[in-house]
Amino acid sequence: MPTLAICRRADPGRGFTLLELLIVLALFGLLTALTVPRFVALYDSLNAAHQRDEALRQIAGLGYRAFQKGQELAVGDPAVGAAPQQWSLPDGWSIQAKPPIRYYRNGACSGGILEVTSPQGVERLVLVPPLCRPQVSAG
């Protein structure tokens, strides 16, 4: 009569070999090396887009700020009051107006062209009176 063994013999076919584990780890490392730089580039592009949208939002709000404060603001005209002090731009950004753009006490503006310089390049924005919402120039 056969007796029951208390301990079963370990089957050598179960589990993974060291070589199989090393191959899987090497594949994970390769996939990580290929994807992480793309995620960093994606983060940088999203950050730049956020900064651009924030700058456009602040430019669009200058008419309301002039109305709210009850005083004229100007971009590019130091005689009236420098509007670039009214907003906060990220490092490396600058805004120039050609010709100077005035925002009157009632919130309307004179219109003109803004050149926004950022690390990504120069973008021309057209401000059409009276509301002067920034529109990207085609040329």
C-alpha positions as CSV (number, residue, x, y, z in Angstrom):
1,M,0.0,0.0,0.0
2,P,1.5,3.4,-1.0
3,T,2.0,5.9,1.7
4,L,1.2,9.6,1.3
5,A,4.2,11.8,1.3
6,I,4.1,14.7,3.6
7,C,6.2,17.0,1.4
8,R,5.8,17.1,-2.3
9,R,8.8,17.2,-4.5
10,A,9.2,20.7,-6.0
11,D,8.6,20.6,-9.8
12,P,11.7,22.2,-11.5
13,G,9.5,23.3,-14.4
14,R,7.6,25.8,-12.3
15,G,8.9,29.4,-12.0
16,F,11.2,31.5,-14.2
17,T,14.8,31.2,-14.9
18,L,17.2,34.0,-14.2
19,L,17.8,34.5,-18.0
20,E,14.0,35.0,-18.6
21,L,13.8,37.5,-15.7
22,L,16.8,39.4,-17.1
23,I,15.3,39.5,-20.6
24,V,12.0,40.9,-19.2
25,L,13.9,43.6,-17.2
26,A,15.9,44.5,-20.2
27,L,12.7,45.0,-22.3
28,F,11.2,47.1,-19.5
29,G,14.4,49.2,-19.5
30,L,14.3,49.7,-23.2
31,L,10.6,50.7,-23.2
32,T,11.3,53.2,-20.4
33,A,14.2,54.7,-22.3
34,L,12.1,55.2,-25.3
35,T,9.0,56.7,-23.6
36,V,10.4,58.9,-20.9
37,P,12.0,61.5,-23.2
38,R,8.7,61.8,-25.1
39,F,6.8,62.4,-21.8
40,V,9.3,65.2,-20.9
41,A,8.9,66.8,-24.4
42,L,5.1,66.5,-24.0
43,Y,5.3,68.2,-20.6
44,D,7.4,71.0,-22.0
45,S,5.0,71.6,-24.9
46,L,2.0,71.6,-22.6
47,N,3.8,74.1,-20.3
48,A,4.6,76.4,-23.2
49,A,1.0,76.2,-24.4
50,H,-0.3,77.0,-20.9
51,Q,2.1,80.0,-20.7
52,R,0.9,81.3,-24.1
53,D,-2.7,80.9,-23.1
54,E,-2.1,82.7,-19.9
55,A,-0.4,85.6,-21.7
56,L,-3.3,85.9,-24.2
57,R,-5.8,85.9,-21.3
58,Q,-3.9,88.7,-19.6
59,I,-3.8,90.7,-22.8
60,A,-7.5,90.2,-23.4
61,G,-8.2,91.4,-19.9
62,L,-6.4,94.8,-20.2
63,G,-9.5,96.6,-21.3
64,Y,-11.4,95.4,-18.3
65,R,-8.5,96.4,-16.0
66,A,-8.6,99.9,-17.5
67,F,-12.3,100.1,-16.9
68,Q,-12.1,98.7,-13.4
69,K,-9.3,101.1,-12.3
70,G,-10.9,104.0,-14.2
71,Q,-7.6,105.1,-15.7
72,E,-5.9,104.7,-19.1
73,L,-3.4,102.0,-19.7
74,A,-1.0,101.7,-22.7
75,V,1.2,99.1,-24.2
76,G,4.3,100.6,-25.7
77,D,3.6,104.2,-24.6
78,P,5.5,105.2,-21.4
79,A,3.7,108.6,-21.3
80,V,0.4,107.0,-20.3
81,G,1.4,104.1,-18.1
82,A,3.1,100.9,-19.0
83,A,0.6,98.1,-19.3
84,P,3.4,95.4,-19.2
85,Q,3.6,96.2,-15.5
86,Q,-0.1,95.2,-15.3
87,W,0.6,91.6,-16.1
88,S,3.1,89.0,-15.2
89,L,5.0,87.3,-18.0
90,P,7.1,84.2,-17.6
91,D,10.9,84.5,-17.8
92,G,12.1,85.0,-21.4
93,W,8.8,86.6,-22.6
94,S,8.4,90.2,-23.8
95,I,5.7,92.2,-25.5
96,Q,6.1,95.1,-27.8
97,A,3.3,97.2,-29.4
98,K,3.5,98.7,-32.9
99,P,2.1,101.4,-32.7
100,P,1.4,102.0,-29.0
101,I,-1.9,100.6,-27.9
102,R,-4.1,102.6,-25.6
103,Y,-6.8,101.2,-23.3
104,Y,-9.3,103.9,-22.4
105,R,-11.2,104.3,-19.1
106,N,-14.3,102.8,-20.6
107,G,-12.5,99.6,-21.5
108,A,-12.2,100.2,-25.3
109,C,-8.8,100.3,-26.9
110,S,-7.2,101.9,-29.9
111,G,-6.1,98.7,-31.6
112,G,-2.8,97.7,-33.1
113,I,-0.3,94.9,-33.4
114,L,1.5,93.2,-30.5
115,E,4.7,91.2,-31.0
116,V,4.9,88.6,-28.3
117,T,8.4,87.1,-27.9
118,S,8.7,83.8,-26.1
119,P,11.3,81.0,-26.1
120,Q,9.3,79.4,-28.9
121,G,9.6,82.4,-31.2
122,V,7.8,85.6,-32.1
123,E,4.1,85.7,-32.5
124,R,2.2,88.7,-33.9
125,L,-1.2,89.4,-32.4
126,V,-3.7,91.8,-34.0
127,L,-5.9,93.8,-31.6
128,V,-9.1,95.1,-33.4
129,P,-10.9,97.9,-31.7
130,P,-13.0,98.5,-29.7
131,L,-12.7,95.2,-27.7
132,C,-9.2,94.3,-28.8
133,R,-9.4,90.5,-28.3
134,P,-6.0,89.1,-29.4
135,Q,-6.1,87.3,-32.8
136,V,-3.1,85.5,-34.2
137,S,-1.8,87.3,-37.3
138,A,-1.4,85.1,-40.4
139,G,1.7,87.0,-41.6
